Amino acid sequence: MGHQVVPQQCRCSPAGAGGGSSAVNMHKVNFEEELEKILERDPRYDREAYHFVREALEYTQKMLKNRGRGRTETRHVTGQQLLEGIREYALEQFGPMAITVFEEWGIRRCEDFGEIVFNMVEQGLLSKTKDDSRADFQGGYDFDVAFRQPFLPSSKLIPPRESKAG
């Protein structure tokens, strides 16, 4: 039911790394080579967007492990968990500039994160379960609420059920 993401070639991947810094460098080179193929095939998103999603995945894995939701296997992350991790990581990294950064990278909605993830899946940089799909990223959250509202003064916040009429 949930989207599961497993990094296969990640610079911080603990799985089978055993080769010291040369293994880490090899993984980084593989990521960059495969990313180049993705960018040639699908130029909608900036290179940095892919790096950010990879970092946000690592952040999410650590976040889930620290919150005790990661059970014994912390490498699998659902689409909704990843979206929450992306939100928290973006606020931490970019603060009120998060939406501006994402727009610069071609990201305007949660579905764009799904496209990036599945571009990486299709290129072999991430793996998925048979139940995972791009639809797992649909309707995740409104960017204004997720990335602007945390920085607005309380007098400017709109209660969730209230709407502005004309």
Backbone as CSV, one residue per row, in Angstrom:
resi,resn,N_x,N_y,N_z,CA_x,CA_y,CA_z,C_x,C_y,C_z
1,MET,0.818,-1.186,0.000,0.000,0.000,0.000,0.862,1.249,0.000
2,GLY,1.884,1.285,0.807,2.759,2.453,0.870,3.906,2.346,-0.093
3,HIS,4.450,3.465,-0.428,5.601,3.522,-1.318,6.861,3.195,-0.538
4,GLN,7.666,2.332,-1.059,8.904,1.939,-0.385,10.076,2.323,-1.278
5,VAL,11.049,2.983,-0.694,12.220,3.415,-1.437,13.448,2.831,-0.763
6,VAL,14.305,2.213,-1.545,15.538,1.661,-1.006,16.699,2.185,-1.827
7,PRO,17.583,2.993,-1.231,18.729,3.472,-2.004,19.677,2.317,-2.292
8,GLN,20.037,2.128,-3.546,20.955,1.062,-3.897,22.372,1.588,-4.058
9,GLN,22.517,2.782,-4.545,23.839,3.340,-4.778,23.904,4.696,-4.111
10,CYS,24.025,4.692,-2.829,23.968,5.921,-2.060,25.290,6.130,-1.339
11,ARG,25.803,7.340,-1.332,27.113,7.587,-0.741,27.169,7.243,0.727
12,CYS,26.036,7.238,1.409,26.009,6.929,2.839,25.390,5.568,3.105
13,SER,25.250,4.763,2.084,24.603,3.473,2.234,25.407,2.552,3.131
14,PRO,24.792,2.076,4.228,25.500,1.165,5.104,25.535,-0.248,4.556
15,ALA,24.682,-0.574,3.619,24.585,-1.944,3.127,25.773,-2.317,2.264
16,GLY,26.539,-3.272,2.730,27.649,-3.816,1.966,28.737,-2.827,1.623
17,ALA,28.859,-1.743,2.352,29.862,-0.735,2.016,31.272,-1.269,2.219
18,GLY,31.559,-2.010,3.230,32.819,-2.631,3.585,34.072,-2.291,2.828
19,GLY,34.085,-1.410,1.857,35.285,-1.159,1.083,35.957,0.159,1.400
20,GLY,35.585,0.797,2.485,36.226,2.056,2.846,35.853,3.173,1.898
21,SER,36.740,4.174,1.812,36.418,5.363,1.023,36.328,5.075,-0.466
22,SER,37.039,4.064,-0.960,36.950,3.776,-2.392,35.548,3.304,-2.758
23,ALA,34.892,2.546,-1.873,33.520,2.122,-2.135,32.591,3.329,-2.131
24,VAL,32.808,4.248,-1.216,31.991,5.446,-1.158,32.163,6.254,-2.440
25,ASN,33.400,6.430,-2.891,33.654,7.182,-4.117,33.042,6.486,-5.326
26,MET,33.131,5.162,-5.363,32.551,4.425,-6.477,31.042,4.661,-6.527
27,HIS,30.383,4.613,-5.370,28.953,4.841,-5.347,28.622,6.250,-5.820
28,LYS,29.407,7.234,-5.420,29.161,8.609,-5.827,29.319,8.749,-7.343
29,VAL,30.356,8.129,-7.907,30.557,8.179,-9.359,29.377,7.522,-10.060
30,ASN,28.921,6.365,-9.577,27.779,5.695,-10.186,26.539,6.574,-10.121
31,PHE,26.306,7.217,-9.002,25.153,8.096,-8.881,25.237,9.212,-9.911
32,GLU,26.394,9.845,-10.021,26.560,10.958,-10.961,26.391,10.504,-12.407
33,GLU,26.930,9.336,-12.743,26.793,8.829,-14.108,25.333,8.536,-14.438
34,GLU,24.648,7.901,-13.502,23.247,7.568,-13.737,22.375,8.822,-13.732
35,LEU,22.712,9.774,-12.888,21.978,11.038,-12.854,22.104,11.759,-14.189
36,GLU,23.269,11.720,-14.769,23.464,12.351,-16.075,22.518,11.747,-17.117
37,LYS,22.322,10.444,-17.076,21.400,9.778,-18.006,19.964,10.221,-17.759
38,ILE,19.608,10.359,-16.481,18.259,10.834,-16.149,18.045,12.231,-16.711
39,LEU,19.014,13.116,-16.504,18.881,14.511,-16.941,18.802,14.617,-18.463
40,GLU,19.489,13.733,-19.160,19.393,13.718,-20.628,18.007,13.285,-21.071
41,ARG,17.439,12.305,-20.368,16.135,11.746,-20.719,14.984,12.648,-20.263
42,ASP,15.132,13.280,-19.089,14.060,14.085,-18.514,14.646,15.366,-17.916
43,PRO,14.664,16.450,-18.673,15.282,17.698,-18.204,14.367,18.587,-17.351
44,ARG,13.211,18.078,-16.918,12.269,18.922,-16.161,12.847,19.432,-14.849
45,TYR,13.703,18.643,-14.202,14.176,18.982,-12.864,15.680,19.195,-12.865
46,ASP,16.119,20.140,-12.083,17.529,20.468,-11.952,18.286,19.327,-11.266
47,ARG,19.549,19.202,-11.586,20.438,18.210,-10.973,20.367,18.274,-9.446
48,GLU,20.329,19.486,-8.906,20.310,19.660,-7.453,19.050,19.073,-6.821
49,ALA,17.953,19.018,-7.565,16.724,18.433,-7.039,16.934,16.956,-6.726
50,TYR,17.666,16.263,-7.577,17.945,14.842,-7.353,18.854,14.647,-6.143
51,HIS,19.851,15.501,-6.014,20.723,15.423,-4.840,19.925,15.703,-3.574
52,PHE,19.046,16.694,-3.633,18.227,17.018,-2.475,17.342,15.837,-2.087
53,VAL,16.678,15.209,-3.052,15.791,14.079,-2.746,16.592,12.931,-2.136
54,ARG,17.776,12.691,-2.653,18.625,11.632,-2.081,18.993,11.965,-0.631
55,GLU,19.368,13.216,-0.386,19.696,13.639,0.980,18.460,13.588,1.880
56,ALA,17.313,13.978,1.343,16.076,13.953,2.123,15.675,12.522,2.466
57,LEU,15.972,11.583,1.581,15.704,10.178,1.874,16.556,9.720,3.055
58,GLU,17.826,10.065,3.037,18.707,9.712,4.155,18.222,10.378,5.442
59,TYR,17.830,11.635,5.357,17.295,12.375,6.504,16.051,11.661,7.050
60,THR,15.173,11.249,6.146,13.931,10.581,6.538,14.220,9.253,7.229
61,GLN,15.163,8.496,6.692,15.527,7.226,7.319,16.019,7.446,8.744
62,LYS,16.854,8.438,8.939,17.364,8.748,10.285,16.233,9.238,11.184
63,MET,15.360,10.085,10.638,14.234,10.621,11.393,13.340,9.479,11.877
64,LEU,13.016,8.543,11.003,12.154,7.429,11.365,12.822,6.524,12.394
65,LYS,14.090,6.302,12.231,14.822,5.474,13.190,14.825,6.142,14.562
66,ASN,15.062,7.453,14.608,15.087,8.193,15.866,13.717,8.250,16.532
67,ARG,12.661,8.240,15.731,11.304,8.295,16.279,10.768,6.903,16.597
68,GLY,11.561,5.890,16.319,11.147,4.526,16.630,10.176,3.916,15.657
69,ARG,9.965,4.567,14.498,9.029,4.028,13.506,9.758,3.176,12.473
70,GLY,11.065,3.122,12.575,11.827,2.425,11.547,11.945,0.939,11.759
71,ARG,11.449,0.421,12.860,11.568,-0.985,13.226,13.001,-1.425,13.034
72,THR,13.193,-2.651,12.580,14.565,-3.113,12.397,15.100,-2.722,11.024
73,GLU,14.220,-2.547,10.070,14.620,-2.210,8.701,14.295,-0.747,8.433
74,THR,15.301,0.121,8.518,15.050,1.543,8.343,15.279,2.006,6.909
75,ARG,15.651,1.113,6.029,15.953,1.519,4.666,14.689,1.715,3.826
76,HIS,13.593,1.088,4.173,12.339,1.228,3.424,11.569,2.435,3.932
77,VAL,11.172,3.277,3.014,10.461,4.508,3.358,9.241,4.620,2.455
78,THR,8.079,4.870,3.030,6.882,5.035,2.207,6.905,6.404,1.529
79,GLY,6.085,6.561,0.516,5.999,7.851,-0.176,5.578,8.967,0.763
80,GLN,4.586,8.699,1.625,4.122,9.720,2.568,5.199,10.041,3.603
81,GLN,5.936,9.027,4.051,7.041,9.280,4.981,8.113,10.133,4.320
82,LEU,8.403,9.826,3.055,9.417,10.604,2.345,8.965,12.052,2.164
83,LEU,7.691,12.257,1.833,7.191,13.629,1.685,7.320,14.400,2.996
84,GLU,7.025,13.760,4.111,7.165,14.424,5.404,8.637,14.727,5.684
85,GLY,9.514,13.782,5.369,10.945,14.014,5.542,11.454,15.130,4.649
86,ILE,10.968,15.174,3.416,11.337,16.245,2.488,10.918,17.596,3.071
87,ARG,9.687,17.653,3.595,9.189,18.904,4.170,10.078,19.364,5.330
88,GLU,10.344,18.465,6.259,11.161,18.825,7.420,12.590,19.197,7.013
89,TYR,13.169,18.426,6.109,14.537,18.682,5.673,14.630,20.010,4.922
90,ALA,13.646,20.288,4.070,13.640,21.547,3.315,13.525,22.745,4.251
91,LEU,12.649,22.649,5.250,12.507,23.749,6.203,13.803,23.954,6.977
92,GLU,14.457,22.865,7.314,15.726,22.941,8.039,16.831,23.540,7.168
93,GLN,16.890,23.122,5.911,17.955,23.550,5.011,17.731,24.939,4.417
94,PHE,16.484,25.245,4.034,16.211,26.456,3.256,15.318,27.476,3.962
95,GLY,14.705,27.075,5.062,13.833,27.994,5.779,12.751,28.553,4.874
96,PRO,12.473,29.852,4.980,11.400,30.445,4.189,11.699,30.510,2.682
97,MET,12.899,30.144,2.296,13.257,30.143,0.872,12.967,28.797,0.192
98,ALA,12.413,27.833,0.906,12.211,26.487,0.359,11.426,26.505,-0.957
99,ILE,10.305,27.201,-0.982,9.497,27.219,-2.210,10.283,27.851,-3.359
100,THR,11.008,28.898,-3.086,11.812,29.559,-4.123,12.864,28.609,-4.685
101,VAL,13.523,27.877,-3.803,14.534,26.898,-4.238,13.866,25.815,-5.084
102,PHE,12.760,25.280,-4.593,12.078,24.225,-5.343,11.617,24.712,-6.711
103,GLU,11.082,25.924,-6.780,10.651,26.463,-8.071,11.830,26.597,-9.032
104,GLU,12.967,26.996,-8.511,14.169,27.102,-9.336,14.568,25.740,-9.900
105,TRP,14.311,24.701,-9.148,14.646,23.333,-9.566,13.555,22.674,-10.407
106,GLY,12.413,23.352,-10.590,11.317,22.791,-11.374,10.298,22.031,-10.545
107,ILE,10.362,22.148,-9.231,9.459,21.421,-8.337,8.382,22.390,-7.852
108,ARG,7.108,22.034,-8.108,6.011,22.909,-7.731,4.928,22.219,-6.910
109,ARG,5.022,20.899,-6.791,4.018,20.128,-6.054,4.613,18.783,-5.642
110,CYS,3.930,18.089,-4.757,4.442,16.808,-4.248,4.636,15.785,-5.364
111,GLU,3.775,15.830,-6.365,3.892,14.895,-7.473,5.248,15.003,-8.172
112,ASP,5.849,16.196,-8.160,7.176,16.363,-8.754,8.215,15.540,-7.998
113,PHE,8.084,15.449,-6.681,8.999,14.598,-5.921,8.821,13.143,-6.335
114,GLY,7.584,12.737,-6.578,7.325,11.377,-7.061,7.971,11.119,-8.403
115,GLU,7.911,12.110,-9.294,8.555,11.967,-10.603,10.064,11.796,-10.450
116,ILE,10.652,12.582,-9.567,12.100,12.486,-9.330,12.439,11.117,-8.770
117,VAL,11.681,10.672,-7.766,11.930,9.357,-7.164,11.837,8.267,-8.224
118,PHE,10.786,8.302,-9.032,10.618,7.233,-10.019,11.592,7.342,-11.184
119,ASN,12.083,8.529,-11.498,13.183,8.626,-12.455,14.409,7.899,-11.902
120,MET,14.639,8.064,-10.598,15.777,7.400,-9.959,15.549,5.887,-9.875
121,VAL,14.314,5.471,-9.637,13.981,4.040,-9.620,14.249,3.439,-10.999
122,GLU,13.732,4.107,-12.030,13.883,3.597,-13.396,15.341,3.527,-13.827
123,GLN,16.184,4.360,-13.247,17.600,4.364,-13.585,18.403,3.438,-12.669
124,GLY,17.742,2.793,-11.714,18.416,1.839,-10.839,19.103,2.466,-9.636
125,LEU,18.837,3.737,-9.365,19.442,4.390,-8.205,18.652,4.135,-6.927
126,LEU,17.350,3.874,-7.069,16.488,3.509,-5.961,15.703,2.282,-6.386
127,SER,15.197,1.548,-5.418,14.324,0.431,-5.764,12.968,0.637,-5.116
128,LYS,12.007,-0.173,-5.524,10.642,-0.023,-5.032,10.045,-1.401,-4.834
129,THR,8.913,-1.432,-4.118,8.165,-2.673,-3.996,7.146,-2.737,-5.132
130,LYS,6.508,-3.884,-5.293,5.530,-4.047,-6.377,4.303,-3.156,-6.191
131,ASP,4.074,-2.716,-4.966,2.901,-1.872,-4.688,3.166,-0.383,-4.848
132,ASP,4.406,0.020,-5.052,4.758,1.434,-5.126,4.390,2.027,-6.479
133,SER,3.980,3.295,-6.445,3.671,3.990,-7.696,3.824,5.491,-7.507
134,ARG,3.816,6.178,-8.614,3.871,7.643,-8.569,2.673,8.215,-7.816
135,ALA,1.573,7.498,-7.846,0.351,7.966,-7.184,0.548,8.129,-5.680
136,ASP,1.540,7.466,-5.104,1.808,7.593,-3.673,2.187,9.020,-3.282
137,PHE,2.555,9.829,-4.266,2.982,11.205,-4.002,1.890,12.232,-4.324
138,GLN,0.751,11.770,-4.798,-0.322,12.694,-5.178,-0.997,13.265,-3.945
139,GLY,-1.216,14.576,-3.972,-1.953,15.247,-2.916,-1.285,15.224,-1.555
140,GLY,0.015,15.160,-1.521,0.735,15.086,-0.248,0.483,16.265,0.666
141,TYR,0.783,17.460,0.210,0.525,18.672,0.975,0.605,19.867,0.051
142,ASP,-0.031,20.937,0.483,-0.011,22.198,-0.229,1.312,22.893,0.090
143,PHE,2.047,23.305,-0.907,3.361,23.918,-0.686,3.281,25.188,0.157
144,ASP,2.247,26.009,-0.055,2.120,27.235,0.739,1.970,26.902,2.228
145,VAL,1.128,25.930,2.519,0.903,25.543,3.915,2.167,24.916,4.500
146,ALA,2.812,24.056,3.740,3.971,23.321,4.250,5.222,24.180,4.392
147,PHE,5.431,25.110,3.454,6.710,25.817,3.413,6.654,27.313,3.706
148,ARG,5.493,27.940,3.553,5.389,29.366,3.861,4.773,29.609,5.230
149,GLN,3.711,28.867,5.505,2.957,29.115,6.731,3.798,29.016,8.011
150,PRO,4.776,28.104,8.101,5.560,28.048,9.343,6.302,29.355,9.661
151,PHE,6.439,30.227,8.683,7.203,31.461,8.875,6.317,32.708,8.954
152,LEU,5.015,32.526,8.811,4.100,33.660,8.886,3.819,34.009,10.346
153,PRO,3.639,35.295,10.639,3.228,35.659,11.994,1.826,35.102,12.262
154,SER,1.513,34.793,13.486,0.232,34.162,13.816,-0.961,34.991,13.337
155,SER,-0.811,36.308,13.270,-1.919,37.159,12.802,-2.226,36.943,11.320
156,LYS,-1.293,36.367,10.570,-1.490,36.139,9.136,-1.955,34.729,8.808
157,LEU,-1.998,33.851,9.808,-2.405,32.475,9.568,-3.906,32.390,9.373
158,ILE,-4.313,31.560,8.450,-5.732,31.338,8.175,-6.103,30.009,8.816
159,PRO,-7.119,29.995,9.651,-7.545,28.720,10.237,-7.861,27.713,9.136
160,PRO,-7.561,26.442,9.350,-7.692,25.426,8.291,-9.047,25.337,7.613
161,ARG,-10.150,25.538,8.335,-11.476,25.381,7.723,-12.077,26.682,7.224
162,GLU,-11.403,27.766,7.435,-11.892,29.076,7.027,-11.426,29.360,5.607
163,SER,-12.248,29.949,4.808,-11.834,30.333,3.465,-12.153,31.812,3.256
164,LYS,-11.396,32.426,2.375,-11.635,33.847,2.072,-12.692,33.948,0.986
165,ALA,-13.670,34.763,1.206,-14.709,35.001,0.199,-14.481,36.376,-0.411
166,GLY,-14.254,36.370,-1.757,-14.078,37.576,-2.539,-13.436,38.621,-1.879
